[in-house]
Amino acid sequence: MQGGRYSRPTSAMVLAAGLGKRMRPLTDHLPKPMISIAGRTMIDRVLDKLVEAGVRKAIINTHYKAEMLADYIKKRQQTIDMELIISYEEVLLETGGGVAKALPYIGDEPFYAINSDIVWLDGKQPALDHLASVWDSETMDGLLLLHKVSRAIGYNGNGDFDLIGDHQLKRDNSPSFPYVFTGVQILSPKLFTDIPEGPFSLNVLYGRARQSSGVLNRIGGVEHTGDWLHIGTPEGVRLAEEFIENKDA
């Protein structure tokens, strides 16, 4: 890892323990991260991006159909130049609790935290490199990759944040926001000080950082310049595959 204020993470947390209820019937017999999008599973796409970014160790949490996913990860370990560690959750710990449980494997340095049920296509600069180039350990405990709602594929929500000034995130009482969180971020272990016990969402930590103005303290954001595909339902799978096929044509 490079020294100084700006550093490139060499560890990652891959969140892969979700139940995938909205993806049924595709998830009746398959964990959601193993669903194939245009010929490649979603978890393989994430792992490939991490290897390209120089990550040397990835912790992957499991819960739903854990044995199937663990077997798949063990087979992938044979073909990838990165240590893969499984963090099994007997009780589903949600995003925040899952990361907290894995912190002993991660250590004290900033790390990538990535949802395993998403697909993103890089722009001119790879998204993980973009995050690493903006990351500042002196002023940040978190840095989220955002995508414009108007350009998101398969996303019909109201967004999550506004992006203002120098990588500042804002979330107030507005009914909608121009940016959606992609599920890709850099986090510092310092963010997990005085955390709840048991299951909790990372949203709890983001909310704790929000000031009265709505601006988040020590949680920044950057805009993704490539494409982001929201895959929450079987229809989302269809739209994603159609988009990728058209882009490759």
Buried (B, 14 or more C-beta within 10 A) or exposed (E): EEEEEEBBBBBBBBBBBBBBEBBEEBBEEBBBBBBBBBEEBBBBBBBEBBBEBBBBBBBBBBBBBBEBBBEBBEEBBEEBEBEBBBBBBEEBBBBBBBBBBBBEBBEEEBBBBBBBBBBBBBEEEBBBBBBBEBBBBEEBBBBBBBBBBEEBBBBEEEBBBBBEEEBBBBBEEEEEBBBBBBBBBBBBBEBBEEBEEEBBBBBBBBEEBBEEEBBBBBBBBBBBEBBBBBBBBBEBBEBBBEBBEEEEE
